């Protein structure tokens, strides 16, 4: 069973930056499209960004385009989400998983953006 561990969240002022990390339990994700998702209080979990393991191609949701970048280091079994120009509406718990949610969801990492 693949375990996903997210880290790197925190409290930041609007306009600030954070880099989130997602480490798998030693399993390479090169065969998968890995994604970042977020869930704001009282809202459904939503897609943020994804990276194709086979090609490295990336795509992001329109709401974060130009501000968030997803990347991966297969050797470290880690997927990253670089977040810049953060807005209060980016506040939420951030999770990683395969794009289709194949694996058990981790605990996520809290991101709080103050205005």
Residue pairs with C-beta under 8 A, 6 or more apart in sequence:
1 25
1 103
1 104
2 24
2 25
2 27
2 103
2 104
3 24
3 25
3 103
3 104
3 106
4 22
4 23
4 24
4 25
4 95
4 96
4 97
4 103
4 104
4 105
4 106
5 22
5 23
5 25
5 106
5 107
6 20
6 21
6 22
6 94
6 95
6 96
6 106
6 107
6 108
6 109
7 20
7 21
7 22
7 23
7 109
8 18
8 19
8 20
8 21
8 109
9 18
9 20
9 93
9 94
9 109
9 110
9 111
9 112
10 18
10 110
10 111
10 112
11 112
11 114
12 18
12 86
12 111
12 112
12 113
12 114
13 113
13 114
14 86
14 87
14 88
14 113
14 114
14 115
15 85
15 86
16 86
16 113
17 82
17 83
17 84
17 85
17 86
18 83
18 86
18 111
19 80
19 81
19 82
19 83
20 36
20 80
20 81
20 83
20 94
20 96
20 109
20 111
21 78
21 79
21 80
22 34
22 36
22 78
22 79
22 80
22 81
22 96
22 106
23 76
23 77
23 78
24 77
24 78
25 77
26 77
27 77
28 53
28 74
28 77
29 53
29 72
29 74
29 77
29 79
29 98
30 53
30 54
30 74
31 53
31 54
32 53
32 98
32 99
32 102
33 50
33 51
33 52
33 53
33 98
33 99
33 100
34 50
34 51
34 53
34 72
34 79
34 96
34 97
34 98
34 99
35 47
35 48
35 49
35 50
35 51
35 70
35 96
35 97
35 98
35 99
36 47
36 48
36 49
36 50
36 68
36 70
36 79
36 81
36 94
36 95
36 96
37 45
37 46
37 47
37 48
37 94
37 95
37 96
37 97
38 45
38 46
38 48
38 90
38 92
38 93
38 94
38 95
38 111
39 45
39 46
39 92
39 93
39 95
39 108
40 89
40 91
40 92
41 91
41 92
43 92
45 95
46 61
47 61
47 99
48 60
48 61
48 64
48 68
48 81
48 94
49 58
49 59
49 60
49 61
49 64
49 68
49 69
49 70
49 81
50 58
50 59
50 60
50 70
50 99
51 57
51 58
51 70
51 71
51 72
51 79
52 58
53 72
53 74
56 72
58 69
58 70
58 71
60 68
60 69
60 70
63 89
64 83
64 90
66 85
67 83
67 84
67 85
67 86
68 81
68 82
68 83
68 84
69 81
69 82
70 79
70 80
70 81
70 82
71 79
71 80
71 82
72 78
72 79
72 80
73 80
79 96
81 94
81 96
83 90
83 111
86 111
86 113
87 113
88 113
88 114
88 115
89 113
90 111
90 113
91 111
91 112
91 113
92 110
92 111
93 108
93 109
93 110
93 111
94 108
94 109
94 110
94 111
95 105
95 106
95 108
96 106
97 103
97 105
97 106
